Structure formats: C-alpha cells, structure tokens
Amino acid sequence: MAIWAALLLLVPVPSLGQGLKTGSVHWTGEFEFTRTNDAGQTNELYIFGDQPKVNLLFEGLFVEDGLHRGEFGIGKTILVHKLIIKPYAGLTTDGAVFTPVVAIWNLWGRTAVYIADPKFYQSDKPNTLYQKASFALTKSVAWQVRWERFQVFGVPTVFNRLGVERRLWVRSNTIGVNSHIHVAGFVDTTNKQPGLAVGFRWQ
C-alpha cells in the first residue's frame, strides 16, 4: 500500500479547462483491476507525464499473491509519420532495470496501441517480458480488441489473454476529453480460464 500512496501523491491537481495539465506537462493515466481464478485480483496504476523534452512514467502494481512493486522511468516521444513511439528507461522497487516501449499508430482510420515492457534483474530473479496490444474495432474506439501476454524467461508463458473491451466515455475538460471507464472480458488461453478487467483512464 505504501507504493500506491506514494504514487497517488504524484498526481497533480489539474487546472480547470485544461484536462490533467500542469505547466508544460500533460498527465494521463489508468487504474485497472483484473480478476482471474488462479491469480486473484491484480491492481495496477499507471501515470504518464508528457512534455516537449522528456516523458515521465510511474507505475504501481499490487497482486493478491503478494507481489507489490513500484516503477519509475523517463523517456522521449518520437514521431515517424503517423507512428508515435515512446521509449522509456527506469528502475523498479524490486531491483530491475526496465525499458518499456509504447507504440501508437493509425491503421485504416483506427487506432492501434502496442506496449512491450521487459524487465532485467541484476539478482537471481528471472527476467520478464509483458506485452499488451489493442486495436479499435470501430472508428469511435468505443469497442476494442485487446491482447496481453506475460512471460518469465526460462519458464512457460504465465498468461496469454485475448478479449474485447468496451469504453464508456466520461468526457470532461477537467479530467480530459477522452477519459473513459473500460470493461473487458477475456479468455486466458494459457490457463484455460476467463477473466475480467475493469478500470478508468484519464486522457
């Protein structure tokens, strides 16, 4: 819980009419709660702070089986035609160096997002790779197909989740005009079980 409290203190108070923006920094983020039979509940908090020269990334992870972790990284936005690439580098509270990359691009008038988040440990802990992708099924992006995969190097895939996400808009000049609640049902093909993810994104 200390990780969550520390990260929440970093959330800025927004200026009215600007969304979550303080000075030159535009803040976006996500809370998500995921539930499966074997892993129980997983709570995640992401906060992104984008500005012209540097981007900031904060993450808090709380898993019911006992894993609690905080992450901090810095990065840069790279524009290549219609492709936006955001590479980061940082450290985690459990002793890893992580180098996540976020890629956002427009395909056939619809938004696609891909995230690769590798972690490299200096201790005897195994390295890991988390991947997530989504693609808008409609031009309004209210319906999305999403995929998540988590691998621990040296052992089989921990989970491989494929599902559909529904977004319910909460448009506001205060919290961001693209903010929304999201609900996603998925099937974990590795563990042969269904799951549910519910969250909120401010954008």
VOPAGU-2260 file (C-alpha; in pm, 1 decimal, decimal comma):
REM VOPAGU-2260
SITE   aa  ch    i         X         Y         Z
SITE  MET   A    0       0,0       0,0       0,0
SITE  ALA   A    1     295,4     233,2      54,0
SITE  ILE   A    2     369,0     216,3    -319,7
SITE  TRP   A    3      13,0     317,9    -404,4
SITE  ALA   A    4      16,9     605,5    -155,3
SITE  ALA   A    5     347,3     738,1    -287,9
SITE  LEU   A    6     229,0     727,8    -648,6
SITE  LEU   A    7    -100,6     896,9    -567,5
SITE  LEU   A    8      90,6    1187,5    -414,9
SITE  LEU   A    9     248,8    1244,1    -756,4
SITE  VAL   A   10     -85,4    1306,3    -930,5
SITE  PRO   A   11    -108,8    1681,2    -999,3
SITE  VAL   A   12    -408,8    1899,5    -927,8
SITE  PRO   A   13    -543,5    1989,6   -1274,4
SITE  SER   A   14    -620,3    2336,5   -1399,3
SITE  LEU   A   15    -986,2    2371,8   -1493,0
SITE  GLY   A   16   -1047,6    2359,6   -1865,8
SITE  GLN   A   17    -706,0    2208,0   -1945,7
SITE  GLY   A   18    -758,3    1843,6   -1855,7
SITE  LEU   A   19    -484,4    1697,5   -1639,0
SITE  LYS   A   20    -220,5    1951,7   -1730,8
SITE  THR   A   21      25,5    2141,7   -1511,4
SITE  GLY   A   22     256,6    2385,9   -1683,7
SITE  SER   A   23     402,4    2213,8   -1989,8
SITE  VAL   A   24     330,0    1861,3   -1860,2
SITE  HIS   A   25      23,3    1672,4   -1983,9
SITE  TRP   A   26     -76,4    1396,8   -1741,4
SITE  THR   A   27    -263,4    1083,9   -1845,3
SITE  GLY   A   28    -309,6     758,2   -1663,9
SITE  GLU   A   29    -501,9     444,4   -1585,8
SITE  PHE   A   30    -636,8     243,3   -1294,0
SITE  GLU   A   31    -719,0    -118,5   -1376,6
SITE  PHE   A   32    -844,6    -406,5   -1164,7
SITE  THR   A   33    -811,4    -754,4   -1316,7
SITE  ARG   A   34    -966,8   -1072,1   -1176,9
SITE  THR   A   35    -891,7   -1435,7   -1264,9
SITE  ASN   A   36    -944,8   -1760,6   -1074,8
SITE  ASP   A   37    -578,9   -1852,7   -1029,6
SITE  ALA   A   38    -411,6   -1512,4    -979,1
SITE  GLY   A   39    -697,2   -1349,6    -787,4
SITE  GLN   A   40    -711,7    -971,5    -815,0
SITE  THR   A   41    -440,9    -755,2    -968,9
SITE  ASN   A   42    -446,9    -377,0    -921,5
SITE  GLU   A   43    -243,3    -150,9   -1149,1
SITE  LEU   A   44    -187,7     223,4   -1157,6
SITE  TYR   A   45     -10,1     397,3   -1446,3
SITE  ILE   A   46      71,0     768,9   -1462,2
SITE  PHE   A   47     229,6     927,0   -1770,5
SITE  GLY   A   48     367,5    1281,4   -1770,3
SITE  ASP   A   49     445,1    1404,0   -2122,7
SITE  GLN   A   50     624,5    1728,3   -2200,5
SITE  PRO   A   51     821,4    1853,0   -2502,8
SITE  LYS   A   52    1167,1    1746,0   -2381,9
SITE  VAL   A   53    1108,9    1442,5   -2159,4
SITE  ASN   A   54     835,1    1197,9   -2059,1
SITE  LEU   A   55     779,6    1053,1   -1711,6
SITE  LEU   A   56     632,1     714,9   -1621,4
SITE  PHE   A   57     513,4     594,2   -1280,0
SITE  GLU   A   58     356,1     256,0   -1210,6
SITE  GLY   A   59     222,5      76,4    -905,3
SITE  LEU   A   60     140,0    -295,6    -909,6
SITE  PHE   A   61     -39,6    -491,4    -636,4
SITE  VAL   A   62    -109,5    -861,7    -690,8
SITE  GLU   A   63    -316,7   -1066,9    -448,5
SITE  ASP   A   64     -47,9   -1337,6    -431,2
SITE  GLY   A   65     187,7   -1092,4    -260,8
SITE  LEU   A   66     373,9    -906,1    -538,3
SITE  HIS   A   67     392,2    -531,3    -468,2
SITE  ARG   A   68     606,2    -317,8    -698,3
SITE  GLY   A   69     664,7      43,0    -792,8
SITE  GLU   A   70     832,2     163,8   -1113,1
SITE  PHE   A   71     975,2     493,0   -1235,8
SITE  GLY   A   72    1106,1     572,0   -1582,7
SITE  ILE   A   73    1191,3     860,3   -1811,9
SITE  GLY   A   74    1166,8     870,2   -2188,5
SITE  LYS   A   75    1106,3    1063,9   -2507,2
SITE  THR   A   76     836,7    1087,8   -2774,9
SITE  ILE   A   77     947,4    1006,8   -3130,8
SITE  LEU   A   78     721,1    1083,4   -3427,3
SITE  VAL   A   79     758,5     887,8   -3752,3
SITE  HIS   A   80     481,9     987,2   -3993,6
SITE  LYS   A   81     162,8     853,9   -3828,5
SITE  LEU   A   82     356,0     638,8   -3582,2
SITE  ILE   A   83     419,8     763,0   -3226,0
SITE  ILE   A   84     693,9     580,2   -3034,3
SITE  LYS   A   85     758,2     638,6   -2664,0
SITE  PRO   A   86    1065,7     453,7   -2531,4
SITE  TYR   A   87    1145,1     469,2   -2158,3
SITE  ALA   A   88    1420,2     350,8   -1925,0
SITE  GLY   A   89    1392,7     319,8   -1549,8
SITE  LEU   A   90    1410,5     118,7   -1228,0
SITE  THR   A   91    1167,6     -86,0   -1021,1
SITE  THR   A   92    1145,6    -124,9    -644,1
SITE  ASP   A   93    1217,5    -498,7    -671,6
SITE  GLY   A   94    1558,2    -446,0    -831,0
SITE  ALA   A   95    1500,2    -447,4   -1206,4
SITE  VAL   A   96    1603,4    -222,6   -1491,8
SITE  PHE   A   97    1309,7    -185,9   -1728,0
SITE  THR   A   98    1292,2     -46,4   -2080,6
SITE  PRO   A   99     927,4     -24,8   -2188,0
SITE  VAL   A  100     822,2      99,5   -2530,7
SITE  VAL   A  101     477,2     230,2   -2626,8
SITE  ALA   A  102     384,9     249,1   -2996,3
SITE  ILE   A  103      66,7     418,3   -3121,0
SITE  TRP   A  104     -33,8     434,1   -3483,9
SITE  ASN   A  105    -330,5     478,7   -3713,3
SITE  LEU   A  106    -433,2     185,7   -3931,3
SITE  TRP   A  107    -726,4     219,0   -4170,3
SITE  GLY   A  108    -864,9     509,3   -3971,4
SITE  ARG   A  109    -845,9     320,5   -3640,9
SITE  THR   A  110    -603,5     347,3   -3351,3
SITE  ALA   A  111    -366,7      62,7   -3263,3
SITE  VAL   A  112    -150,8      52,8   -2949,4
SITE  TYR   A  113     134,0    -185,2   -2863,9
SITE  ILE   A  114     331,6    -198,8   -2537,8
SITE  ALA   A  115     643,8    -405,9   -2469,9
SITE  ASP   A  116     773,1    -395,1   -2111,3
SITE  PRO   A  117    1088,1    -604,6   -2049,6
SITE  LYS   A  118    1249,6    -617,5   -1705,4
SITE  PHE   A  119    1610,2    -718,5   -1643,4
SITE  TYR   A  120    1712,9    -821,2   -1291,1
SITE  GLN   A  121    2064,9    -796,7   -1151,3
SITE  SER   A  122    1983,1   -1058,1    -885,9
SITE  ASP   A  123    1886,9   -1423,6    -929,6
SITE  LYS   A  124    1531,3   -1327,1   -1026,5
SITE  PRO   A  125    1440,4   -1427,7   -1382,7
SITE  ASN   A  126    1392,6   -1158,0   -1645,6
SITE  THR   A  127    1037,2   -1095,3   -1764,5
SITE  LEU   A  128     850,3    -957,5   -2064,1
SITE  TYR   A  129     498,2    -812,1   -2055,1
SITE  GLN   A  130     321,7    -725,1   -2381,2
SITE  LYS   A  131     -12,6    -560,5   -2444,7
SITE  ALA   A  132    -186,9    -456,9   -2765,3
SITE  SER   A  133    -523,9    -311,9   -2858,0
SITE  PHE   A  134    -697,1    -224,0   -3182,3
SITE  ALA   A  135   -1013,0     -19,2   -3227,8
SITE  LEU   A  136   -1294,8    -219,1   -3384,8
SITE  THR   A  137   -1493,7      99,2   -3450,9
SITE  LYS   A  138   -1386,3     449,0   -3553,7
SITE  SER   A  139   -1534,4     583,7   -3230,5
SITE  VAL   A  140   -1288,1     346,8   -3048,9
SITE  ALA   A  141   -1570,5     250,6   -2810,6
SITE  TRP   A  142   -1505,4    -117,5   -2887,8
SITE  GLN   A  143   -1154,0    -260,8   -2878,6
SITE  VAL   A  144    -995,5    -600,0   -2919,7
SITE  ARG   A  145    -712,5    -640,9   -2666,8
SITE  TRP   A  146    -433,2    -888,2   -2603,4
SITE  GLU   A  147    -196,0    -934,1   -2307,6
SITE  ARG   A  148      91,4   -1173,6   -2258,0
SITE  PHE   A  149     331,2   -1216,8   -1966,1
SITE  GLN   A  150     644,8   -1428,1   -1991,8
SITE  VAL   A  151     910,6   -1522,4   -1738,6
SITE  PHE   A  152    1226,6   -1623,7   -1921,3
SITE  GLY   A  153    1315,4   -1986,7   -1866,7
SITE  VAL   A  154     961,3   -2099,1   -1783,6
SITE  PRO   A  155     638,9   -2131,7   -1986,7
SITE  THR   A  156     416,7   -1830,4   -2056,0
SITE  VAL   A  157     244,7   -1712,4   -1735,4
SITE  PHE   A  158     -67,0   -1591,5   -1915,9
SITE  ASN   A  159    -191,4   -1512,2   -2265,6
SITE  ARG   A  160    -517,6   -1314,9   -2264,6
SITE  LEU   A  161    -737,9   -1226,0   -2558,8
SITE  GLY   A  162   -1062,9   -1034,5   -2523,4
SITE  VAL   A  163   -1289,8    -744,8   -2612,0
SITE  GLU   A  164   -1304,3    -409,8   -2433,8
SITE  ARG   A  165   -1595,7    -164,9   -2411,5
SITE  ARG   A  166   -1530,0     201,3   -2334,9
SITE  LEU   A  167   -1785,1     429,3   -2168,3
SITE  TRP   A  168   -1693,6     793,7   -2214,1
SITE  VAL   A  169   -1657,6    1035,7   -1923,4
SITE  ARG   A  170   -1572,2    1344,3   -2125,8
SITE  SER   A  171   -1466,4    1644,7   -1920,8
SITE  ASN   A  172   -1240,6    1946,2   -1963,6
SITE  THR   A  173   -1121,8    1885,1   -1608,2
SITE  ILE   A  174   -1004,0    1524,5   -1632,3
SITE  GLY   A  175    -954,8    1504,6   -2010,2
SITE  VAL   A  176   -1191,5    1494,4   -2306,3
SITE  ASN   A  177   -1101,7    1133,3   -2395,0
SITE  SER   A  178   -1140,2     993,8   -2042,1
SITE  HIS   A  179   -1343,5     675,6   -2004,6
SITE  ILE   A  180   -1439,2     377,6   -1794,3
SITE  HIS   A  181   -1345,5      48,3   -1955,9
SITE  VAL   A  182   -1473,3    -305,6   -1905,5
SITE  ALA   A  183   -1303,9    -601,9   -2073,1
SITE  GLY   A  184   -1382,3    -969,9   -2075,3
SITE  PHE   A  185   -1106,8   -1205,7   -2187,3
SITE  VAL   A  186   -1000,4   -1568,2   -2213,7
SITE  ASP   A  187    -659,5   -1677,8   -2086,4
SITE  THR   A  188    -554,4   -1939,0   -2341,5
SITE  THR   A  189    -254,9   -2048,4   -2132,2
SITE  ASN   A  190    -450,3   -2126,3   -1815,2
SITE  LYS   A  191    -780,4   -2208,8   -1991,4
SITE  GLN   A  192    -992,8   -1967,2   -1790,5
SITE  PRO   A  193   -1198,9   -1648,3   -1834,2
SITE  GLY   A  194   -1123,4   -1318,8   -1664,2
SITE  LEU   A  195   -1248,3    -963,7   -1622,7
SITE  ALA   A  196   -1072,5    -625,8   -1623,3
SITE  VAL   A  197   -1238,0    -300,3   -1512,5
SITE  GLY   A  198   -1074,1      39,1   -1496,8
SITE  PHE   A  199   -1065,5     409,0   -1565,3
SITE  ARG   A  200    -837,9     608,2   -1795,3
SITE  TRP   A  201    -798,1     984,4   -1792,9
SITE  GLN   A  202    -673,1    1121,8   -2124,8
